[in-house]
Amino acid sequence: MSDSSNTAPDEGVGQTALGTQQLRLPFTIKLKAQEDWDAWKTCITMNLRISKLQGYLVKQDKDAYDEQKDSIAFLTLFGTLDPVVAKSCHVFKTTHELWKYLQSVYEPKGTLTKFRAHHRLLTMKRQDYKSLSEALSALEASIADCTSRDWDISDAIKVNRLLTLCKEDMPSWCFVKEDYMQRAKSNDPNITFQSLVSEARDRIRANNTDSTALFRLIGPRKTFHELQSFEEPIPTISNREVLVHVRAVALNYRDIGVATSTYPFPVKDAVVPCSDAAGEIVEVGSAVAKDLAKGDTVVGTFDPTNLYGPQQNWRNGQGGPIDGVLRQYVVLPADAVVKVPREAGLSFAQWASLVCTGVTAWNALYGNLPLRPGQVVLLQGTGGVSITGLILAKAAGATTIITSSSDDKLKYVREKYGVDHTINYKTTPDWAQEALRITGGRGADFILENGGAGTIKQSIEAITMGGIIAVIGFLAQIPQSEMPDVALLALGKGAVVRGVTVGSTQLLEEVVRFVGSKKLNVPVETTFGFTREEILKAYEYLQSGQHVGKVCINVE
C-alpha cells in the first residue's frame, strides 16, 4: 500500500495492519486529502470497533458516494472486528439494511443504545457549516440526543470531519484542526469530546475579534435548560439581505414548545430559538431597495418566505426549522423586514412583540372579514396575543370582553388597558352564558380562541350568528372522546371557525402601520437580560403563566 499520494488505494489492493492480522479492503476509498487517509489508517491500526469507524461512511464527495460499496465496506470492517457479524454471510445493498441487521444482532444483548448513538451521528444531515462553532453545535446536538456518554478519541476525528465541511477557508482555525488530529492520534485517555469542544470554544473566543453571542438548544430538546451560549463570527450578507443588530427579542409559547419537543412542526438540530426580534440595520446588501438604510429600526417577519397570503408550510419559521433570533446579529432577506416609525415612541421590545403576537391578533381581526367599530370582541386569557388583540380592538372602536381565572389579572387589565367587560371563568365556569348576558343575548362578533378543544364549545355558544372564531391556541386540551361536534355546532350558528397561524409580511406591515399611527402601548409586561441565567428566568416566567402581556429579552 502506497502512502505517497493524496488518494486512497485502488479497489482490491487496500490493506492495513490490525494487530497480527492483515485486513484487506475490497472497495475504493475516495478521499480528498492525505490526512483523511492517515486518519482512516489510524482508526484501523488502533484496533477500534465499528463504533469508531462509522464516521468514515460519510464521504466528502456526494457524487462519489456508492451506497452498495460503502455498506459492503462497513460490513467488511465490522465483520473483521466483530465475530458475531463475521459469521454472517449477508450482503447488504444499503446502509439501512445493514442497520436493521445490526439492530437484530445487538438488541438482544442490550447494547444497542450506544450503537444507536453512533448511528445517529452517521446519519446526520450533511451540511455546509459557516463556522467551527456551528459545526460543533450540530455535533453536540446529535451526541446529546443519545444516552451513552462515554465519548472518546473518535469524537476528535468527527470534529475534524465537520471542519472539512466548512464553507469558507479559515486559516486562523487551522491550528485547531491540526491539534485535534495530533491529539486524536495520541490516544490520550484524558481527552474527551466535551473537553475538546470547550477548548475549541475558548480558542475561538480568543481569536475572533468580530464575534457575536448567540444561544442554541443543545440536546434532545426536553427542556429549555438545554440552552447554551456560543460565540460565532458576525454573519455576512448577500446583495439582497440586511444585517440587523438585534436589540430585543420577544418570547412566545411556541418557544417553549420548540425547547420541549411539544412543537408539532420540524425543528433543526442545535437551533437558535425565537422568532420575534427588533433591531437596527448595520449593513445593507447592494441590491436592496433604497427605502432600507443603515440605522433604520426594523422587525423581521416570522417566515421570511411568506410575503403575503396564508402560511404555505412550516419549513421556514424562524427559531424552528431555521435558526432564529436569540442572538446579537442576524441576517434577514430585505423583503422580510419591516421598517418601524421611530416617532411612535415604542421600545425595541414593544416592536419585537408585534412579530408573532401582533400579527396573530391582527390576522384574527382583519385577516378574513375586517373588524368594524361597534362590534364585540371576546378574548380568552391575558397572554400576549389576547392583550395585544385587546388594544387593537379598543383602538378600532370595538367593545371588548376578556376572560381569566384570576381576579387580580382582570383588575390589572381593566386599570391598565381599559377593557370593557371581564369574566372570571373559574368562578363563572359557564362563561359563554355570561358573555351572552353582557351582549344582550346577541353574542360576540369575534372570539380569539386560545383554549382549543377544551373551550371551543363555549366559544361557539358565545359567538353571534355569522361571527368569526379565530383559533389561535390549544391550551385547554381534553380527551378525544369528549371533543364536541364542532362542525354541527358551527353550522347551527353559521359561524366561521378559522385557524390563525401568525401571518405574512404584508400583515406585519399593516399592524406596524396601525400601531405606529395611533402610538399604541404594546403590552410588554417585563424584560430580562441577555445572559443564559436571565434568559432561563424569562422562559420560566412565561411558562408559569403569571404574565399579563409579553415577556421579552433585551439584547444589549
Wavefront OBJ file of the C-alpha trace (Angstrom):
o trace
v 0.000 0.000 0.000
v 1.461 3.354 -1.007
v 1.135 6.376 1.253
v 2.823 8.774 -1.122
v -0.230 10.039 -2.949
v -3.208 12.026 -1.755
v -5.681 9.452 -2.949
v -6.728 6.159 -1.418
v -5.591 2.834 -2.874
v -7.386 1.426 -5.874
v -10.130 -1.133 -5.419
v -8.891 -4.545 -4.319
v -5.439 -3.505 -3.125
v -6.122 -1.628 0.115
v -4.836 -3.319 3.254
v -3.506 -2.308 6.645
v -2.313 -3.934 9.850
v -4.797 -4.885 12.533
v -2.887 -6.441 15.383
v -1.296 -9.540 13.832
v -3.961 -9.704 11.103
v -3.911 -8.202 7.639
v -7.258 -6.602 6.768
v -7.901 -6.375 3.041
v -10.308 -3.626 1.984
v -12.202 -4.785 -1.140
v -13.540 -1.356 -2.094
v -12.457 2.047 -3.275
v -11.981 4.753 -0.631
v -12.473 8.163 -2.223
v -10.748 10.713 -0.008
v -9.537 14.195 -0.815
v -6.536 14.625 1.446
v -3.660 12.562 2.764
v -4.595 13.348 6.356
v -8.027 11.763 5.906
v -6.398 8.538 4.711
v -3.988 8.761 7.645
v -6.941 9.143 10.000
v -8.591 6.116 8.367
v -5.481 4.028 8.908
v -5.204 5.314 12.468
v -8.730 4.129 13.227
v -7.958 0.638 11.970
v -4.495 0.247 13.488
v -5.845 1.364 16.856
v -7.934 -1.829 16.734
v -11.158 0.163 17.127
v -14.555 -1.437 16.799
v -17.200 -0.301 14.378
v -18.353 2.479 16.693
v -15.050 4.197 15.939
v -15.188 3.569 12.180
v -18.709 4.632 11.354
v -17.882 8.297 10.713
v -15.999 7.388 7.551
v -19.052 6.114 5.737
v -19.905 9.762 5.089
v -17.678 10.724 2.164
v -16.748 14.297 1.304
v -17.826 13.935 -2.308
v -21.570 13.342 -2.527
v -21.172 12.466 -6.212
v -18.677 9.744 -5.350
v -20.884 8.087 -2.761
v -21.602 4.480 -3.676
v -24.155 3.178 -1.196
v -23.687 -0.501 -2.038
v -19.901 -0.406 -1.930
v -19.883 1.636 1.238
v -22.284 -0.691 3.008
v -20.123 -3.647 1.964
v -17.103 -1.794 3.297
v -18.978 -1.150 6.522
v -19.805 -4.833 6.814
v -16.253 -5.903 5.937
v -14.691 -3.769 8.619
v -17.327 -4.625 11.163
v -17.139 -8.298 10.308
v -13.393 -8.370 10.778
v -13.591 -6.689 14.147
v -16.732 -8.316 15.482
v -17.034 -12.126 15.499
v -20.853 -12.078 15.585
v -21.171 -10.300 12.265
v -18.100 -12.015 10.840
v -20.014 -15.284 10.904
v -22.818 -13.856 8.789
v -22.966 -14.264 5.048
v -25.314 -11.371 4.420
v -24.765 -8.937 1.581
v -26.343 -5.551 2.210
v -27.402 -3.313 -0.654
v -27.965 -0.261 1.528
v -26.743 1.045 4.850
v -30.347 0.931 6.046
v -30.444 -2.838 5.504
v -27.185 -3.170 7.395
v -28.542 -1.056 10.244
v -31.663 -3.199 10.536
v -29.496 -6.304 10.690
v -27.297 -4.814 13.391
v -30.410 -3.965 15.353
v -31.392 -7.619 15.347
v -27.879 -8.585 16.454
v -27.427 -6.062 19.233
v -30.920 -5.520 20.653
v -30.970 -8.900 22.468
v -27.595 -8.064 24.002
v -28.883 -4.786 25.421
v -26.005 -2.912 23.804
v -27.921 -1.212 21.033
v -28.189 2.136 22.807
v -24.592 3.097 22.205
v -24.661 1.784 18.667
v -27.807 3.805 18.015
v -25.974 6.881 19.257
v -23.229 6.337 16.725
v -25.755 5.523 14.023
v -27.389 8.892 14.681
v -24.052 10.566 14.090
v -23.610 8.513 10.946
v -26.930 9.704 9.532
v -26.523 13.370 10.465
v -27.644 15.537 7.578
v -24.642 16.689 5.633
v -24.438 20.472 5.769
v -22.043 23.215 4.782
v -21.201 24.853 8.079
v -20.329 28.528 8.060
v -18.160 28.323 11.143
v -16.434 25.962 13.514
v -18.897 26.826 16.270
v -21.860 25.945 14.081
v -20.255 22.618 13.214
v -19.511 21.896 16.861
v -23.069 22.856 17.793
v -24.516 20.398 15.299
v -22.251 17.636 16.558
v -23.074 18.385 20.178
v -26.785 18.262 19.421
v -26.518 14.790 17.922
v -24.400 13.450 20.747
v -26.559 14.992 23.460
v -29.561 13.227 21.932
v -28.085 9.894 22.947
v -27.972 8.318 26.369
v -24.441 6.935 26.074
v -21.908 9.496 27.293
v -18.578 7.651 27.100
v -17.341 9.633 24.090
v -13.650 9.266 23.373
v -10.927 9.896 20.846
v -13.011 9.140 17.776
v -15.029 12.266 18.558
v -11.950 14.359 17.849
v -11.833 12.765 14.415
v -15.531 13.541 13.929
v -14.815 17.182 14.773
v -12.120 17.148 12.098
v -14.623 15.695 9.652
v -17.014 18.577 10.373
v -14.232 21.090 9.875
v -13.699 19.784 6.346
v -17.319 20.716 5.540
v -16.932 24.415 6.367
v -17.919 26.722 3.533
v -15.074 29.166 3.921
v -11.341 28.699 4.243
v -10.499 29.987 7.708
v -6.713 29.866 8.218
v -6.932 31.246 11.754
v -8.566 27.988 12.835
v -6.182 25.614 11.086
v -4.137 25.114 14.250
v -7.281 23.853 15.988
v -7.825 21.255 13.285
v -4.173 20.155 13.231
v -4.004 19.958 17.007
v -7.145 17.846 17.136
v -5.705 15.379 14.664
v -2.412 15.106 16.533
v -4.167 14.575 19.843
v -6.561 12.102 18.248
v -3.622 10.003 17.128
v -2.020 10.180 20.573
v -4.877 8.115 22.050
v -4.664 10.080 25.297
v -7.395 8.626 27.583
v -7.821 12.029 29.261
v -9.064 13.637 26.060
v -12.854 13.660 25.849
v -15.231 15.115 23.331
v -16.514 17.696 25.790
v -13.011 18.868 26.706
v -12.111 19.267 23.045
v -15.252 21.282 22.358
v -14.696 23.513 25.384
v -11.101 24.126 24.390
v -12.127 24.909 20.823
v -14.658 27.448 22.050
v -12.038 29.148 24.219
v -9.714 29.389 21.246
v -12.455 30.766 19.025
v -13.265 33.477 21.556
v -9.586 34.363 21.874
v -9.010 34.572 18.112
v -12.264 36.098 16.875
v -12.452 39.833 17.368
v -15.572 40.156 15.196
v -17.712 37.616 17.012
v -21.315 37.595 18.083
v -23.035 35.965 21.030
v -25.970 33.664 20.423
v -27.823 30.798 22.075
v -28.593 27.328 20.751
v -30.674 24.447 22.086
v -28.143 21.655 22.546
v -29.616 18.269 23.383
v -32.728 16.150 22.924
v -34.985 19.207 23.474
v -36.649 18.070 26.671
v -36.278 21.402 28.475
v -35.292 24.987 27.755
v -32.441 24.485 30.231
v -30.583 22.951 27.276
v -29.915 26.486 26.031
v -26.170 27.056 25.686
v -24.261 30.210 24.753
v -21.914 30.363 21.760
v -19.565 32.833 20.138
v -19.630 32.831 16.352
v -18.387 35.218 13.656
v -20.740 38.019 12.707
v -22.577 36.625 9.667
v -22.081 38.081 6.202
v -24.869 39.195 3.876
v -25.683 38.717 0.209
v -26.724 41.562 -2.070
v -30.424 41.139 -1.202
v -30.061 40.824 2.565
v -29.569 43.096 5.544
v -27.556 42.583 8.717
v -29.550 43.539 11.803
v -28.117 44.297 15.229
v -30.780 42.697 17.422
v -31.831 44.918 20.318
v -34.787 42.982 21.757
v -36.402 39.551 21.455
v -39.996 38.702 22.401
v -40.856 35.221 23.662
v -43.873 33.139 22.644
v -45.355 29.882 23.933
v -44.055 28.403 20.686
v -40.521 28.883 22.016
v -41.313 26.660 24.991
v -42.783 24.083 22.625
v -39.629 24.123 20.498
v -37.442 23.654 23.586
v -39.546 20.800 24.977
v -40.297 18.922 21.722
v -44.027 19.691 22.006
v -43.985 21.987 18.968
v -45.713 19.870 16.287
v -43.597 21.030 13.350
v -39.988 20.419 12.242
v -37.117 21.830 14.308
v -33.486 21.753 13.190
v -30.710 20.385 15.381
v -28.883 22.916 17.564
v -31.394 25.574 16.579
v -31.042 29.215 17.563
v -34.510 29.710 19.097
v -37.067 32.541 18.971
v -38.663 34.275 16.010
v -39.553 37.788 17.178
v -36.898 40.493 17.182
v -36.434 44.206 16.644
v -33.156 45.939 15.962
v -31.158 48.309 13.808
v -29.786 47.705 10.334
v -25.978 47.841 10.359
v -25.315 46.674 6.794
v -27.376 46.677 3.596
v -26.897 44.488 0.522
v -26.056 46.157 -2.779
v -29.343 45.167 -4.442
v -31.644 46.191 -1.563
v -34.243 48.897 -2.272
v -33.362 52.399 -1.145
v -36.175 52.537 1.418
v -33.981 50.468 3.774
v -30.801 52.053 5.062
v -28.169 51.627 7.722
v -29.541 52.824 11.069
v -33.203 52.018 10.325
v -35.169 50.311 13.097
v -36.782 47.162 11.742
v -38.603 43.983 12.701
v -38.286 40.704 10.830
v -41.228 38.537 9.862
v -41.826 35.072 11.345
v -41.487 33.298 7.977
v -39.128 35.147 5.612
v -40.646 33.359 2.594
v -44.275 34.310 3.320
v -44.589 37.800 1.864
v -48.388 37.794 1.505
v -51.333 35.423 1.773
v -51.790 32.449 4.108
v -48.995 30.329 5.522
v -47.927 27.820 2.858
v -45.901 25.422 5.005
v -43.880 25.181 8.240
v -40.428 24.768 6.733
v -39.237 28.354 7.113
v -40.344 29.624 10.517
v -37.514 31.281 12.409
v -36.462 29.558 15.610
v -37.752 26.171 14.405
v -36.827 24.672 11.047
v -34.347 27.529 10.552
v -32.184 29.402 13.044
v -33.947 32.173 14.919
v -33.112 35.493 16.519
v -31.833 34.822 20.061
v -28.539 36.385 19.032
v -26.792 39.736 18.724
v -26.690 39.851 14.918
v -28.983 38.228 12.381
v -29.057 38.214 8.575
v -32.523 38.584 7.040
v -33.844 38.891 3.479
v -34.577 42.549 2.818
v -38.106 41.615 1.664
v -38.795 40.055 5.060
v -38.090 43.091 7.257
v -40.413 45.977 8.015
v -39.189 49.443 8.958
v -40.949 50.829 12.026
v -41.720 54.505 12.739
v -39.425 55.735 15.495
v -41.701 58.728 16.103
v -44.247 56.336 17.647
v -42.030 56.237 20.734
v -42.186 52.461 21.259
v -39.297 50.464 22.677
v -37.459 47.744 20.758
v -39.189 45.171 22.990
v -42.604 46.546 22.050
v -41.851 46.418 18.337
v -40.472 42.887 18.673
v -43.726 41.864 20.360
v -45.670 42.551 17.171
v -43.899 39.952 15.022
v -45.936 36.900 16.042
v -48.276 38.137 18.738
v -49.318 41.342 16.996
v -49.636 39.722 13.580
v -51.669 36.831 15.007
v -54.101 39.229 16.698
v -54.289 41.400 13.582
v -54.884 38.338 11.400
v -57.682 37.215 13.752
v -59.419 40.604 13.498
v -58.638 41.620 9.901
v -57.404 38.538 8.059
v -60.888 37.463 6.925
v -63.789 39.891 7.357
v -62.407 43.084 8.940
v -63.427 44.229 12.393
v -65.799 47.234 12.359
v -66.351 49.907 15.023
v -69.053 48.946 17.489
v -68.591 45.205 17.133
v -67.834 42.969 20.135
v -64.532 41.140 20.558
v -64.093 38.432 23.215
v -60.546 37.438 24.118
v -59.573 34.383 26.169
v -56.832 34.780 28.754
v -54.345 37.532 29.492
v -51.362 36.345 27.460
v -49.593 38.308 24.775
v -52.000 37.665 21.890
v -55.115 38.415 23.945
v -53.790 41.650 25.448
v -52.406 42.806 22.096
v -55.741 41.929 20.485
v -57.425 43.935 23.232
v -55.503 47.149 22.488
v -56.008 46.708 18.733
v -59.751 46.140 19.148
v -60.117 49.088 21.538
v -58.259 51.352 19.110
v -60.594 50.207 16.320
v -63.658 51.201 18.316
v -64.817 47.725 19.383
v -66.391 46.635 22.663
v -64.085 44.228 24.450
v -64.594 41.274 26.799
v -61.708 39.344 28.326
v -61.645 36.148 30.395
v -59.201 34.933 33.036
v -59.103 32.685 36.094
v -57.531 35.472 38.191
v -59.426 38.441 39.610
v -56.109 40.224 40.139
v -55.234 39.904 36.467
v -58.691 41.074 35.421
v -58.386 44.101 37.693
v -54.957 44.873 36.227
v -56.289 44.678 32.665
v -59.240 46.926 33.498
v -56.997 49.561 35.054
v -54.112 49.443 32.570
v -55.775 48.665 29.238
v -59.369 49.737 29.765
v -61.153 46.511 28.843
v -64.943 46.997 28.827
v -66.021 43.720 30.468
v -64.263 40.919 32.341
v -65.269 37.324 33.152
v -63.580 35.056 35.681
v -64.089 31.644 34.094
v -63.062 29.932 37.335
v -65.865 31.470 39.381
v -68.129 31.589 36.331
v -67.452 28.303 34.538
v -70.391 28.854 32.167
v -68.702 31.970 30.789
v -70.477 31.715 27.433
v -73.801 32.494 29.091
v -72.199 35.455 30.845
v -70.915 36.745 27.504
v -74.420 36.418 26.043
v -75.806 38.320 29.024
v -73.272 41.118 28.548
v -74.176 41.431 24.854
v -77.917 41.318 25.430
v -78.186 37.784 24.063
v -76.545 38.665 20.740
v -73.068 37.238 21.343
v -69.598 38.367 20.292
v -68.694 39.160 16.679
v -65.107 37.958 17.097
v -63.618 35.486 19.570
v -59.887 34.898 19.944
v -59.940 31.229 20.920
v -56.862 30.316 22.963
v -58.056 27.138 24.658
v -58.722 24.879 21.703
v -60.618 21.642 22.318
v -61.457 22.456 25.934
v -63.124 25.809 25.217
v -64.336 25.680 21.617
v -67.864 24.518 22.573
v -68.466 27.561 24.768
v -66.887 29.822 22.170
v -69.454 28.673 19.604
v -72.198 29.241 22.182
v -70.904 32.774 22.812
v -70.464 33.774 19.145
v -73.144 35.746 17.305
v -74.834 34.385 14.205
v -72.286 34.586 11.396
v -69.493 35.542 13.770
v -65.821 34.606 13.476
v -63.891 32.389 15.902
v -60.134 32.619 15.386
v -58.484 29.518 16.848
v -55.012 30.654 17.880
v -54.083 28.219 20.663
v -54.626 24.843 22.254
v -54.006 25.464 25.965
v -57.115 23.635 27.239
v -56.851 20.091 25.929
v -59.447 17.385 26.658
v -59.687 13.654 25.817
v -60.639 12.872 22.238
v -63.786 11.146 23.473
v -65.000 14.449 24.967
v -64.410 16.515 21.828
v -67.546 18.458 20.821
v -69.031 18.203 17.352
v -67.553 21.486 16.133
v -68.930 21.161 12.602
v -72.520 20.740 13.798
v -72.238 23.499 16.397
v -70.697 25.942 13.918
v -73.355 25.099 11.352
v -76.049 25.958 13.860
v -74.563 29.438 14.329
v -73.463 29.975 10.747
v -70.112 30.783 12.301
v -66.680 30.813 10.760
v -64.116 28.809 12.738
v -60.688 29.550 11.271
v -57.233 28.607 12.382
v -54.890 31.571 12.620
v -51.184 30.816 12.354
v -49.219 34.048 12.565
v -49.316 35.841 9.200
v -47.415 37.286 6.277
v -45.022 40.193 5.859
v -47.955 42.158 4.457
v -49.914 41.685 7.703
v -46.846 42.686 9.718
v -46.612 45.901 7.697
v -50.297 46.597 8.362
v -50.139 46.111 12.123
v -46.903 48.136 12.394
v -48.556 50.980 10.466
v -51.702 50.813 12.629
v -49.819 50.696 15.936
v -47.413 53.427 14.842
v -50.102 55.801 13.596
v -52.080 55.506 16.821
v -48.984 55.254 19.052
v -50.500 52.299 20.880
v -48.943 50.964 24.058
v -47.939 47.441 23.020
v -48.241 45.324 26.190
v -44.759 44.322 27.351
v -45.016 43.272 30.978
v -41.406 42.526 31.799
v -37.964 42.192 30.227
v -34.900 40.111 31.063
v -31.214 40.400 30.213
v -29.152 38.667 27.535
v -27.371 36.114 29.697
v -28.131 32.428 29.987
v -29.346 32.846 33.559
v -31.650 35.721 32.637
v -32.999 34.000 29.530
v -33.846 30.878 31.521
v -35.703 33.092 34.004
v -37.660 34.577 31.100
v -38.634 31.108 29.857
v -39.621 30.045 33.366
v -41.752 33.152 33.865
v -43.501 32.659 30.529
v -44.155 29.001 31.340
v -45.600 29.908 34.754
v -48.455 31.828 33.147
v -48.146 34.678 35.641
v -47.578 37.315 32.971
v -50.117 39.768 31.573
v -48.799 40.754 28.169
v -45.413 39.988 26.632
v -42.194 38.627 28.146
v -39.112 39.983 26.369
v -35.311 39.895 26.401
v -33.171 42.997 25.987
v -30.158 42.197 23.812
v -27.843 44.997 24.898
l 1 2 3 4 5 6 7 8 9 10 11 12 13 14 15 16 17 18 19 20 21 22 23 24 25 26 27 28 29 30 31 32 33 34 35 36 37 38 39 40 41 42 43 44 45 46 47 48 49 50 51 52 53 54 55 56 57 58 59 60 61 62 63 64 65 66 67 68 69 70 71 72 73 74 75 76 77 78 79 80 81 82 83 84 85 86 87 88 89 90 91 92 93 94 95 96 97 98 99 100 101 102 103 104 105 106 107 108 109 110 111 112 113 114 115 116 117 118 119 120 121 122 123 124 125 126 127 128 129 130 131 132 133 134 135 136 137 138 139 140 141 142 143 144 145 146 147 148 149 150 151 152 153 154 155 156 157 158 159 160 161 162 163 164 165 166 167 168 169 170 171 172 173 174 175 176 177 178 179 180 181 182 183 184 185 186 187 188 189 190 191 192 193 194 195 196 197 198 199 200 201 202 203 204 205 206 207 208 209 210 211 212 213 214 215 216 217 218 219 220 221 222 223 224 225 226 227 228 229 230 231 232 233 234 235 236 237 238 239 240 241 242 243 244 245 246 247 248 249 250 251 252 253 254 255 256 257 258 259 260 261 262 263 264 265 266 267 268 269 270 271 272 273 274 275 276 277 278 279 280 281 282 283 284 285 286 287 288 289 290 291 292 293 294 295 296 297 298 299 300 301 302 303 304 305 306 307 308 309 310 311 312 313 314 315 316 317 318 319 320 321 322 323 324 325 326 327 328 329 330 331 332 333 334 335 336 337 338 339 340 341 342 343 344 345 346 347 348 349 350 351 352 353 354 355 356 357 358 359 360 361 362 363 364 365 366 367 368 369 370 371 372 373 374 375 376 377 378 379 380 381 382 383 384 385 386 387 388 389 390 391 392 393 394 395 396 397 398 399 400 401 402 403 404 405 406 407 408 409 410 411 412 413 414 415 416 417 418 419 420 421 422 423 424 425 426 427 428 429 430 431 432 433 434 435 436 437 438 439 440 441 442 443 444 445 446 447 448 449 450 451 452 453 454 455 456 457 458 459 460 461 462 463 464 465 466 467 468 469 470 471 472 473 474 475 476 477 478 479 480 481 482 483 484 485 486 487 488 489 490 491 492 493 494 495 496 497 498 499 500 501 502 503 504 505 506 507 508 509 510 511 512 513 514 515 516 517 518 519 520 521 522 523 524 525 526 527 528 529 530 531 532 533 534 535 536 537 538 539 540 541 542 543 544 545 546 547 548 549 550 551 552 553 554 555 556
